[in-house]
Amino acid sequence: MCGRYTLFTPTADLEARFGVDFGDHEPSYNCAPGQSLPVITDDAPEEATRMEWGLTPSWADESFDLINARAETVREKRSFADAFERRRCLVPADGFYEWVGGPDGGRGGSDKTPYRVAFED
């Protein structure tokens, strides 16, 4: 997952699609690390639970937050392996951002433009 995503699908549509209560969900074009966002867990599959986006591995101090992992290495990386096997959740999203641009035309630099990636309805 990238560093920002969107979830602006109307609450009633989310509840119909996933069969869970989304409570006071507020649609957002800017779901960001550190925010409290709705997820669906095995522990409470009947309602969306709000959780803070970020992972502090059990062996790290509390200031060490990770926000994404590579699918190819998530099982092997010490930072993610235990959480990947034991603590998964479903993160509803309807789009994500890729940041493109910069002085070299690539992903580096400070002049980046966000492009939202999503399925057509």
NUDRENDO-366041 format. One record per atom (N, C-alpha, C): residue in three letters; atom name; y, x, z. Coordinates in pm, 1 decimal. Last residue first. Layout:
# NUDRENDO-366041
{rec ALA,CA,{Y,X,Z}}
...
# end
This chain:
# NUDRENDO-366041
{rec ASP,N,{265.9,-1582.6,-1226.5}}
{rec ASP,CA,{202.6,-1706.7,-1179.4}}
{rec ASP,C,{154.3,-1790.8,-1293.7}}
{rec GLU,N,{191.9,-1239.1,-1258.0}}
{rec GLU,CA,{262.4,-1356.2,-1308.8}}
{rec GLU,C,{190.2,-1479.5,-1257.0}}
{rec PHE,N,{179.7,-1017.6,-976.9}}
{rec PHE,CA,{112.4,-1095.5,-1080.7}}
{rec PHE,C,{206.7,-1204.1,-1131.4}}
{rec ALA,N,{414.1,-745.4,-934.6}}
{rec ALA,CA,{348.5,-869.0,-890.8}}
{rec ALA,C,{275.4,-931.5,-1008.5}}
{rec VAL,N,{643.1,-510.2,-826.7}}
{rec VAL,CA,{519.5,-527.4,-902.0}}
{rec VAL,C,{448.7,-650.4,-846.2}}
{rec ARG,N,{981.2,-424.9,-849.5}}
{rec ARG,CA,{881.8,-510.5,-784.9}}
{rec ARG,C,{763.6,-530.8,-879.1}}
{rec TYR,N,{1130.4,-117.7,-820.7}}
{rec TYR,CA,{1075.7,-213.1,-916.5}}
{rec TYR,C,{967.5,-292.9,-845.9}}
{rec PRO,N,{1419.0,49.4,-703.7}}
{rec PRO,CA,{1294.9,-21.9,-671.4}}
{rec PRO,C,{1257.2,-119.6,-782.6}}
{rec THR,N,{1529.0,367.0,-805.3}}
{rec THR,CA,{1544.7,223.2,-823.7}}
{rec THR,C,{1413.8,154.4,-788.0}}
{rec LYS,N,{1684.1,659.4,-668.1}}
{rec LYS,CA,{1565.7,582.6,-707.2}}
{rec LYS,C,{1597.3,433.7,-715.2}}
{rec ASP,N,{1828.1,909.1,-621.7}}
{rec ASP,CA,{1875.1,801.0,-708.3}}
{rec ASP,C,{1758.1,718.5,-759.1}}
{rec SER,N,{1717.9,1120.9,-484.7}}
{rec SER,CA,{1778.4,1014.0,-405.7}}
{rec SER,C,{1825.6,895.4,-489.7}}
{rec GLY,N,{1389.8,1266.7,-556.7}}
{rec GLY,CA,{1534.4,1252.5,-563.5}}
{rec GLY,C,{1585.6,1132.3,-488.4}}
{rec GLY,N,{1084.2,1157.2,-726.7}}
{rec GLY,CA,{1163.2,1234.3,-631.7}}
{rec GLY,C,{1311.5,1205.2,-642.7}}
{rec ARG,N,{946.8,1035.2,-925.0}}
{rec ARG,CA,{959.9,961.1,-799.6}}
{rec ARG,C,{1045.1,1034.6,-698.2}}
{rec GLY,N,{1132.0,1128.5,-1218.5}}
{rec GLY,CA,{1007.9,1091.4,-1151.0}}
{rec GLY,C,{1034.7,1017.0,-1023.1}}
{rec GLY,N,{1367.3,1218.3,-1316.9}}
{rec GLY,CA,{1306.6,1104.1,-1383.6}}
{rec GLY,C,{1178.1,1057.4,-1318.9}}
{rec ASP,N,{1496.1,1407.9,-1171.3}}
{rec ASP,CA,{1393.6,1456.6,-1264.1}}
{rec ASP,C,{1324.1,1342.7,-1338.5}}
{rec PRO,N,{1673.4,1257.5,-1012.5}}
{rec PRO,CA,{1725.7,1354.0,-1108.8}}
{rec PRO,C,{1623.3,1400.1,-1211.8}}
{rec GLY,N,{1543.2,918.2,-995.2}}
{rec GLY,CA,{1577.2,1047.9,-940.8}}
{rec GLY,C,{1621.2,1142.6,-1050.7}}
{rec GLY,N,{1273.2,696.6,-1052.3}}
{rec GLY,CA,{1401.4,754.4,-1091.4}}
{rec GLY,C,{1421.6,890.1,-1031.0}}
{rec VAL,N,{1132.8,430.6,-860.5}}
{rec VAL,CA,{1130.2,518.5,-977.1}}
{rec VAL,C,{1269.6,573.9,-1002.3}}
{rec TRP,N,{920.7,284.6,-635.9}}
{rec TRP,CA,{1054.8,340.8,-649.8}}
{rec TRP,C,{1049.7,446.6,-759.0}}
{rec GLU,N,{760.3,-22.1,-623.8}}
{rec GLU,CA,{747.3,118.4,-662.0}}
{rec GLU,C,{889.0,167.1,-688.0}}
{rec TYR,N,{679.6,-284.4,-400.4}}
{rec TYR,CA,{779.6,-207.8,-473.9}}
{rec TYR,C,{730.2,-67.2,-504.4}}
{rec PHE,N,{480.7,-583.9,-438.6}}
{rec PHE,CA,{516.8,-460.0,-370.5}}
{rec PHE,C,{614.4,-383.9,-458.1}}
{rec GLY,N,{376.2,-925.1,-369.4}}
{rec GLY,CA,{432.5,-819.9,-453.4}}
{rec GLY,C,{456.4,-695.5,-370.6}}
{rec ASP,N,{277.3,-1092.2,-184.0}}
{rec ASP,CA,{285.4,-1143.9,-320.3}}
{rec ASP,C,{353.7,-1045.7,-415.4}}
{rec ALA,N,{43.1,-1067.8,84.4}}
{rec ALA,CA,{159.1,-1015.1,11.7}}
{rec ALA,C,{160.3,-1078.2,-126.6}}
{rec PRO,N,{-129.3,-1059.7,390.3}}
{rec PRO,CA,{-84.2,-1140.2,276.9}}
{rec PRO,C,{42.5,-1080.1,215.6}}
{rec VAL,N,{-360.3,-850.4,494.0}}
{rec VAL,CA,{-214.0,-851.6,490.8}}
{rec VAL,C,{-170.3,-934.6,369.9}}
{rec LEU,N,{-630.7,-868.9,705.0}}
{rec LEU,CA,{-580.8,-909.2,574.2}}
{rec LEU,C,{-428.9,-919.0,583.3}}
{rec CYS,N,{-762.7,-585.0,883.0}}
{rec CYS,CA,{-700.1,-716.9,878.0}}
{rec CYS,C,{-657.9,-744.4,734.1}}
{rec ARG,N,{-983.6,-377.6,1082.9}}
{rec ARG,CA,{-922.0,-420.8,957.7}}
{rec ARG,C,{-854.8,-556.5,974.2}}
{rec ARG,N,{-1110.8,-180.6,1266.7}}
{rec ARG,CA,{-991.8,-262.2,1293.6}}
{rec ARG,C,{-919.2,-300.6,1164.8}}
{rec ARG,N,{-1335.9,-17.6,1201.9}}
{rec ARG,CA,{-1342.5,-112.2,1313.6}}
{rec ARG,C,{-1226.1,-210.4,1326.4}}
{rec GLU,N,{-1298.6,151.8,979.0}}
{rec GLU,CA,{-1431.2,96.4,1006.8}}
{rec GLU,C,{-1428.3,-19.2,1106.4}}
{rec PHE,N,{-1028.5,218.0,997.7}}
{rec PHE,CA,{-1079.9,156.9,875.3}}
{rec PHE,C,{-1214.3,90.2,899.4}}
{rec ALA,N,{-1013.3,344.1,1246.2}}
{rec ALA,CA,{-944.8,216.0,1226.5}}
{rec ALA,C,{-998.3,144.3,1103.2}}
{rec ASP,N,{-1162.6,577.5,1184.1}}
{rec ASP,CA,{-1206.6,484.7,1288.5}}
{rec ASP,C,{-1143.0,346.5,1270.5}}
{rec ALA,N,{-1009.8,693.4,960.0}}
{rec ALA,CA,{-1152.9,660.7,953.5}}
{rec ALA,C,{-1196.1,557.4,1057.7}}
{rec PHE,N,{-739.5,780.6,971.7}}
{rec PHE,CA,{-770.8,642.6,936.5}}
{rec PHE,C,{-916.1,600.9,956.1}}
{rec SER,N,{-715.1,1049.0,1048.3}}
{rec SER,CA,{-611.0,953.4,1087.3}}
{rec SER,C,{-653.6,808.3,1071.0}}
{rec ARG,N,{-922.5,1179.9,921.3}}
{rec ARG,CA,{-929.6,1159.5,1065.8}}
{rec ARG,C,{-830.1,1052.9,1112.5}}
{rec LYS,N,{-1044.7,1069.0,616.3}}
{rec LYS,CA,{-928.1,1118.6,689.6}}
{rec LYS,C,{-937.7,1081.6,837.3}}
{rec GLU,N,{-1262.9,933.8,503.8}}
{rec GLU,CA,{-1278.8,1071.8,548.8}}
{rec GLU,C,{-1164.2,1122.3,636.0}}
{rec ARG,N,{-1185.9,679.8,425.6}}
{rec ARG,CA,{-1306.0,694.3,510.1}}
{rec ARG,C,{-1319.5,834.1,569.4}}
{rec VAL,N,{-964.0,724.9,259.7}}
{rec VAL,CA,{-945.0,657.4,387.9}}
{rec VAL,C,{-1066.0,672.2,480.9}}
{rec THR,N,{-962.7,834.5,5.2}}
{rec THR,CA,{-989.7,923.8,118.2}}
{rec THR,C,{-985.4,856.1,255.0}}
{rec GLU,N,{-909.5,640.4,-187.3}}
{rec GLU,CA,{-1011.7,741.3,-216.6}}
{rec GLU,C,{-1051.7,823.4,-94.1}}
{rec ALA,N,{-695.9,493.4,-90.5}}
{rec ALA,CA,{-828.4,430.6,-92.8}}
{rec ALA,C,{-938.5,534.3,-110.7}}
{rec ARG,N,{-466.8,642.1,127.1}}
{rec ARG,CA,{-524.3,642.1,-8.2}}
{rec ARG,C,{-665.7,585.8,-1.7}}
{rec ALA,N,{-240.6,457.2,334.9}}
{rec ALA,CA,{-355.8,546.2,317.4}}
{rec ALA,C,{-401.7,538.7,172.3}}
{rec ASN,N,{61.6,412.3,531.4}}
{rec ASN,CA,{-26.9,385.2,418.1}}
{rec ASN,C,{-137.1,490.1,409.3}}
{rec ILE,N,{198.3,473.5,764.1}}
{rec ILE,CA,{218.3,340.9,704.7}}
{rec ILE,C,{128.6,313.1,585.8}}
{rec LEU,N,{184.2,615.7,1091.4}}
{rec LEU,CA,{145.6,621.4,950.6}}
{rec LEU,C,{162.6,481.9,892.9}}
{rec ASP,N,{362.9,767.3,1353.8}}
{rec ASP,CA,{325.9,643.5,1284.3}}
{rec ASP,C,{296.5,668.5,1137.6}}
{rec PHE,N,{397.5,914.1,1636.2}}
{rec PHE,CA,{329.1,948.9,1512.0}}
{rec PHE,C,{281.7,821.6,1443.5}}
{rec SER,N,{482.2,869.7,1887.3}}
{rec SER,CA,{586.3,882.6,1785.7}}
{rec SER,C,{528.4,909.3,1647.0}}
{rec GLU,N,{267.3,872.4,2064.8}}
{rec GLU,CA,{318.2,743.3,2018.3}}
{rec GLU,C,{425.2,752.8,1910.6}}
{rec ASP,N,{31.9,1127.5,1954.7}}
{rec ASP,CA,{129.4,1072.0,2048.8}}
{rec ASP,C,{193.0,947.3,1986.2}}
{rec ALA,N,{-316.5,1076.5,1853.3}}
{rec ALA,CA,{-177.9,1119.8,1833.2}}
{rec ALA,C,{-86.7,1065.4,1942.1}}
{rec TRP,N,{-568.7,972.5,1865.0}}
{rec TRP,CA,{-553.3,1110.4,1910.8}}
{rec TRP,C,{-409.4,1160.0,1903.5}}
{rec SER,N,{-553.2,721.8,1749.0}}
{rec SER,CA,{-584.8,731.1,1891.7}}
{rec SER,C,{-560.6,870.6,1947.8}}
{rec PRO,N,{-270.7,694.3,1526.0}}
{rec PRO,CA,{-410.5,727.9,1553.7}}
{rec PRO,C,{-433.0,748.7,1703.2}}
{rec THR,N,{-69.9,434.6,1473.6}}
{rec THR,CA,{-69.6,557.1,1552.2}}
{rec THR,C,{-214.5,587.6,1584.1}}
{rec LEU,N,{51.8,268.9,1199.3}}
{rec LEU,CA,{-70.0,307.1,1270.1}}
{rec LEU,C,{-45.3,436.7,1344.7}}
{rec GLY,N,{231.1,-21.9,1093.0}}
{rec GLY,CA,{224.2,119.5,1126.5}}
{rec GLY,C,{97.1,146.6,1204.4}}
{rec TRP,N,{384.6,-316.7,1146.6}}
{rec TRP,CA,{331.6,-233.0,1039.1}}
{rec TRP,C,{344.9,-87.0,1078.5}}
{rec GLU,N,{288.5,-522.7,1412.9}}
{rec GLU,CA,{384.1,-424.0,1363.9}}
{rec GLU,C,{317.5,-334.8,1260.2}}
{rec MET,N,{185.1,-861.1,1359.6}}
{rec MET,CA,{158.4,-724.1,1403.4}}
{rec MET,C,{261.9,-631.2,1342.5}}
{rec ARG,N,{113.9,-1194.4,1420.7}}
{rec ARG,CA,{218.4,-1098.8,1383.9}}
{rec ARG,C,{182.9,-962.9,1444.2}}
{rec THR,N,{-148.4,-1377.3,1274.1}}
{rec THR,CA,{-99.9,-1304.5,1390.8}}
{rec THR,C,{7.2,-1207.6,1344.5}}
{rec ALA,N,{-223.6,-1690.6,1153.1}}
{rec ALA,CA,{-167.4,-1560.2,1119.2}}
{rec ALA,C,{-109.5,-1499.6,1246.6}}
{rec GLU,N,{-527.8,-1848.5,1259.3}}
{rec GLU,CA,{-382.4,-1839.1,1256.7}}
{rec GLU,C,{-338.8,-1698.9,1217.7}}
{rec GLU,N,{-800.3,-1834.7,1250.7}}
{rec GLU,CA,{-740.3,-1965.9,1226.7}}
{rec GLU,C,{-587.9,-1962.7,1223.4}}
{rec PRO,N,{-903.0,-1587.3,1322.2}}
{rec PRO,CA,{-899.4,-1622.4,1179.8}}
{rec PRO,C,{-832.8,-1756.3,1148.3}}
{rec ALA,N,{-873.8,-1374.9,1531.9}}
{rec ALA,CA,{-802.7,-1503.4,1530.2}}
{rec ALA,C,{-790.2,-1552.2,1386.0}}
{rec ASP,N,{-1043.2,-1158.8,1484.2}}
{rec ASP,CA,{-1029.5,-1208.7,1621.1}}
{rec ASP,C,{-962.6,-1346.0,1627.2}}
{rec ASP,N,{-1010.4,-1093.9,1218.9}}
{rec ASP,CA,{-1137.5,-1155.0,1258.6}}
{rec ASP,C,{-1127.5,-1217.0,1397.5}}
{rec THR,N,{-671.6,-1178.3,1109.9}}
{rec THR,CA,{-772.6,-1092.1,1171.2}}
{rec THR,C,{-902.0,-1168.7,1197.5}}
{rec ILE,N,{-397.9,-1159.7,900.6}}
{rec ILE,CA,{-511.1,-1244.4,939.2}}
{rec ILE,C,{-621.7,-1152.5,988.3}}
{rec VAL,N,{-46.0,-1116.3,966.7}}
{rec VAL,CA,{-175.7,-1068.5,918.2}}
{rec VAL,C,{-282.6,-1166.9,964.5}}
{rec PRO,N,{308.7,-1102.8,937.3}}
{rec PRO,CA,{186.6,-1181.9,954.1}}
{rec PRO,C,{64.0,-1116.1,891.4}}
{rec LEU,N,{493.4,-842.6,1115.1}}
{rec LEU,CA,{459.9,-917.1,993.7}}
{rec LEU,C,{328.8,-992.5,1011.3}}
{rec SER,N,{750.5,-668.7,1243.4}}
{rec SER,CA,{642.1,-755.6,1287.2}}
{rec SER,C,{613.9,-853.3,1173.6}}
{rec GLN,N,{828.5,-343.9,1106.4}}
{rec GLN,CA,{853.8,-486.6,1124.5}}
{rec GLN,C,{728.4,-557.9,1174.5}}
{rec GLY,N,{738.0,-89.3,1055.7}}
{rec GLY,CA,{800.5,-114.5,1184.3}}
{rec GLY,C,{830.5,-260.9,1210.6}}
{rec PRO,N,{795.4,-101.6,703.6}}
{rec PRO,CA,{729.6,-40.6,819.5}}
{rec PRO,C,{810.2,-65.1,947.0}}
{rec ALA,N,{890.9,-428.7,567.8}}
{rec ALA,CA,{904.8,-284.1,583.2}}
{rec ALA,C,{828.7,-231.7,704.7}}
{rec CYS,N,{957.9,-660.5,328.4}}
{rec CYS,CA,{867.1,-633.7,440.0}}
{rec CYS,C,{856.4,-481.7,451.6}}
{rec ASN,N,{1166.2,-807.1,166.3}}
{rec ASN,CA,{1173.5,-670.3,216.1}}
{rec ASN,C,{1089.1,-652.5,341.7}}
{rec TYR,N,{1178.0,-1067.2,105.7}}
{rec TYR,CA,{1169.2,-977.0,-9.3}}
{rec TYR,C,{1163.4,-832.0,36.5}}
{rec SER,N,{1015.7,-1319.4,296.4}}
{rec SER,CA,{1094.1,-1195.8,291.2}}
{rec SER,C,{1069.1,-1119.0,161.9}}
{rec PRO,N,{992.5,-1626.1,486.0}}
{rec PRO,CA,{972.3,-1550.3,362.3}}
{rec PRO,C,{1065.4,-1428.9,355.6}}
{rec GLU,N,{886.1,-1649.3,810.0}}
{rec GLU,CA,{1009.3,-1647.9,730.9}}
{rec GLU,C,{983.2,-1567.1,604.8}}
{rec HIS,N,{665.5,-1841.5,1007.1}}
{rec HIS,CA,{681.1,-1739.9,902.2}}
{rec HIS,C,{811.7,-1758.0,825.5}}
{rec ASP,N,{589.1,-1977.4,1240.4}}
{rec ASP,CA,{730.8,-1969.0,1203.6}}
{rec ASP,C,{757.7,-1861.3,1098.1}}
{rec GLY,N,{262.3,-2048.7,1134.9}}
{rec GLY,CA,{365.1,-2068.3,1237.1}}
{rec GLY,C,{506.1,-2063.3,1181.7}}
{rec PHE,N,{51.3,-2038.3,967.8}}
{rec PHE,CA,{145.6,-1926.7,960.6}}
{rec PHE,C,{264.7,-1945.3,1053.4}}
{rec ASP,N,{-283.5,-2115.7,1006.4}}
{rec ASP,CA,{-149.0,-2155.0,1046.6}}
{rec ASP,C,{-58.2,-2032.4,1043.7}}
{rec VAL,N,{-505.6,-2101.7,720.0}}
{rec VAL,CA,{-463.6,-2060.3,854.3}}
{rec VAL,C,{-320.7,-2108.4,879.3}}
{rec GLY,N,{-595.8,-2113.9,457.4}}
{rec GLY,CA,{-654.4,-2202.1,556.9}}
{rec GLY,C,{-623.0,-2161.8,699.6}}
{rec PHE,N,{-489.2,-1976.8,243.2}}
{rec PHE,CA,{-571.7,-1901.7,337.9}}
{rec PHE,C,{-637.4,-1988.6,444.8}}
{rec ARG,N,{-357.2,-2180.8,91.6}}
{rec ARG,CA,{-438.6,-2077.0,26.7}}
{rec ARG,C,{-536.6,-2011.6,123.2}}
{rec ALA,N,{-217.5,-2334.2,279.1}}
{rec ALA,CA,{-318.1,-2397.9,192.9}}
{rec ALA,C,{-411.7,-2293.6,132.4}}
{rec GLU,N,{-48.7,-2139.9,388.7}}
{rec GLU,CA,{-143.8,-2210.2,475.1}}
{rec GLU,C,{-253.2,-2277.6,393.5}}
{rec LEU,N,{102.4,-2069.1,163.0}}
{rec LEU,CA,{19.1,-1968.7,230.6}}
{rec LEU,C,{-88.1,-2036.5,315.2}}
{rec ASP,N,{232.4,-2313.9,114.5}}
{rec ASP,CA,{141.7,-2258.8,13.4}}
{rec ASP,C,{48.7,-2153.4,74.1}}
{rec ALA,N,{389.4,-2336.8,345.7}}
{rec ALA,CA,{288.0,-2440.0,316.4}}
{rec ALA,C,{186.7,-2389.8,213.5}}
{rec THR,N,{562.4,-2111.9,315.7}}
{rec THR,CA,{464.9,-2119.0,424.6}}
{rec THR,C,{354.5,-2220.3,396.0}}
{rec PRO,N,{613.2,-1977.7,-14.1}}
{rec PRO,CA,{641.7,-2078.0,89.6}}
{rec PRO,C,{526.8,-2089.3,191.2}}
{rec THR,N,{626.1,-1628.5,-60.2}}
{rec THR,CA,{553.1,-1751.4,-90.5}}
{rec THR,C,{583.4,-1852.9,20.1}}
{rec PHE,N,{729.9,-1387.5,-1.1}}
{rec PHE,CA,{823.0,-1499.5,-1.4}}
{rec PHE,C,{758.6,-1627.9,-50.6}}
{rec LEU,N,{675.6,-1097.5,68.4}}
{rec LEU,CA,{596.8,-1215.9,104.0}}
{rec LEU,C,{695.1,-1332.1,115.1}}
{rec THR,N,{660.9,-764.3,-57.6}}
{rec THR,CA,{725.9,-894.5,-47.1}}
{rec THR,C,{625.4,-1000.0,-3.4}}
{rec TYR,N,{689.9,-424.7,73.7}}
{rec TYR,CA,{625.6,-530.9,-2.9}}
{rec TYR,C,{700.6,-661.2,17.8}}
{rec ARG,N,{713.0,-70.6,89.4}}
{rec ARG,CA,{778.3,-201.2,101.6}}
{rec ARG,C,{695.7,-302.3,22.7}}
{rec GLY,N,{555.1,154.4,49.1}}
{rec GLY,CA,{642.5,149.2,164.6}}
{rec GLY,C,{720.9,20.8,182.5}}
{rec CYS,N,{227.1,42.7,-64.7}}
{rec CYS,CA,{351.5,117.7,-74.0}}
{rec CYS,C,{437.1,95.4,49.8}}
{rec MET,N,{-117.2,84.9,0.0}}
{rec MET,CA,{0.0,0.0,0.0}}
{rec MET,C,{123.6,89.6,0.0}}
# end
